[in-house]
Amino acid sequence: MNLEKLIKPKVAAVIGANERAGSFGNYSAVNALQNEGRIQIYFINTKTPVVLGKKTYPNLSALPEVPDCILIATPAKTCAPLLEEAGKLGVKAAIIEAAGFSEEGTEEGKRAEEELRVIAEKYDMSVMGPNCIGLVNNIDKVKLWGMGGTEFDMSVRKTGVAYFAQSGTMSIHAVSCPYIDVSYVFSMGNSTMVMIEDIMEYVLEEPEVRMLAIYLEGVRDGRRFMECLKRAAELGKPVVIHAAGMSQKGAVAAASHTGNLASSRSVYQAVCNKYGVILVESIDEFLCAVNVLSTWIDRMPKGANISAVNGSGGENAVCADLSELYGVPLPDFHPETVKKLKEILPGFANPRNPLDITAITDSVYDVMIKTLETIGDDPNVDAVICSIASFAEPNAKDREQAKIFGESLNERYAAPMIEYAKRPGSVPLMVIPMTEDRRDAVWRGRLREAGIPILANSLAGYKVLGKVCKYLEYRKRVHTLENAAPLKRHGERILSLSEYASKIELSDVGLPMPKQAVVKDKEELLKKAAEMKRPLALKVSSPDILHKTEAGGVKLNIYSDEETDAAFDQILASCRAYRPDAKIEGILVQEQAPKGVEMMIGITCDRHFGPMLLAGMGGVFVEVFKDAAMYPCPLSKQEAEDMLRSLKAYKLLRGYRGSEPCDIDALTDIMVKISQYAMSRRDELKELDLNPVFVYPEGKGVSIVDALVVKYGD
């Protein structure tokens, strides 16, 4: 498959070019004309000799040369014959705009799409779509685009972001957003032949691609997708993903839209955490995050410590609240900074972070410059929010004030910000307006040229900044970028192992587990019990009874032979009454582990991204409090500890109200070992549950009390 002909064609033809306003064929033709002088463009229309002043041809065979790429802007039923004709002529790339294929969920639509795939494979063609809008290549100045986008001027638009969208409308937002520099826009559609991973691999290495922005409704090749995210992380290129279709109804909508099946939001978030990807929930957040990172791309903040300069006490309070809510670090100023700010600001000002600069009216330029310089020199500050001006489009009142003061409020506060940003050693600035409004395009552009992005209004702006701060922290650390995505399809049969069999399965991993044995009768039970330390725990051993406590299949604190004998009978009677058809392998007898802080370590395997490690409170608490963290396998000890730190239960592990700190080193050690085990069994493991895991005081280790392994069978 030759993506060069698709993305960087020298000759292209628009099939279905017409003058019917609002149609795909008309938009495709209008946009294609913007390519003239850069690449050779031909129009094909069977009924009209001229479209938009340009000669047309009745079919591909009538063209004076074979195109590198064709853009098909005709109905679905015409696409297969046109693609066949193109293939015979030697055309190596095509874009199919029409809908009406697998996304409809009908057998007819699926067959029609499969026909396209077969034709593309037969002639080794790179085919984008169907059900897409096309592509924009702003590096080589190629626009093959079928809806909107006529205002996208490739002669003046700068390069920067590569956009990928599994939605035509979402890709139009990217093309239509005038203040973001764009290298590529790809409307992926159903991705029947050319998938998102193919194009990501192709464009990632290009120096003009500074970052990636992806609207995602599903991933078909999790391994390759994560390899692309890994490469982006290695290259230091930020990635922003807006993942949709995560809810139950959203998944149905996504499936009917592009035929994709999405993983859960928690899985996507875990994958994004591993590769430093910013995951957002709305198009506003998406464009906001892309705007911030693309503006800062050449001078990213060194860290995530933020200061804020506001114009009133109210704004200051809102800033502090939203920063805490969304995880924006606001460190205290260094004492020297406080001292200098007292010399600059009015006596009633309180120089702390966030900073209320007060309603200054005199010497605004000088005060702002000195304030920004002082804060920027603080060793605790990596970037500064300026929320004094909103940079909204001026209204009549604004224009009247500008006449009185000789300058607009936007100009008054932008001038010192731009001047400061130019100075060597300055830290990056940003604007987070407190209220929603239309931003002044002129000032947005001037600020952006100075490296100062205007974020979305307060709520979305601080939410995005919180995510950006996590990304900035990610850049400073070493990460495990290897993935454990499945290498083959899982079998259909599911096999649940008993606790004893699960522990035998895990015996080579080197996990700390109490001494145990499975016995068939009382004589064998008493013999094995004599070899163990008391107290004992007795449990039913059955692959059919996974929730042993509910079945009455667990007896604890057993000291004497009489108690052991009675427990044997009670467990068998309870379990046979609970599930008469259960296969009971015997009774598991083990040394009862001393109590510790109860934790849970588990594995759940995603069909796209592979095994995910889970960690949380153990026993029943994991279900009651839903306090668990997830991370793709494999992971390092540092990443394991970061998972634990994200838990509300982490306070219990660090020692709470006089209790001793727990052996976190031993706990993270087994988390790493389990992640490596899961990676080595990626094609057969379905689930793993170690619950509870008792964690003891520092230096005294952990003990895995119960285990369950669930596998896929052939």
Secondary structure, 3 states (H helix, E strand, C coil): CCHHHHHCCCEEEEECCCCCCCCHHHHHHHHHHCCCCCCEEEEECCCCCEECCEEEECCHHHCCCCCCEEEECCCHHHHHHHHHHHHHHCCCEEEECCCCCHHHCCHHHHHHHHHHHHHHHHCCCEEECCCCCEEEECCCCEEEECCCCCCCCCCCCCCCEEEEECCHHHHHHHHHCCCCCEEEEEECCCCCCCCHHHHHHHHCCCCCCCEEEEEECCCCCHHHHHHHHHHHHHHCCCEEEEECCCCHHHHHHHHHHHCCCCCCHHHHHHHHHHHCCEEECCHHHHHHHHHHHHHCCCCCCCCCCEEEEECCHHHHHHHHHHHHHHCCCCCCCCHHHHHHHHHHCCCCCCCCCCEECCCCCCCHHHHHHHHHHHHHCCCCCCEEEECCCCCECCCHHHHHHHHHHCCCHHHHHHHHHHHHHHCCCCCCEEECCCCCCCECHHHHHHHHHCCCCECCCHHHHHHHHHHHHHHHHHCCCCCCCCCCCCCCCCCCEEEECCHHHHHHHCHHHCCCCCCEEEECCHHHHHHHHCCCCCCEEEEEECCCCCCCCCCCCEEEEECCHHHHHHHHHHHHHHHHHHCCCCCCCEEEEEECCCCCEEEEEEEEEECCCEEEEEEEECCCHHHHHCCEEEEECCCCHHHHHHHHHCCCCHHHHHCCCCCCCECHHHHHHHHHHHHHHHHHCCCCEEEEEEEEEEECECCCCEEECCEEEEEEEC
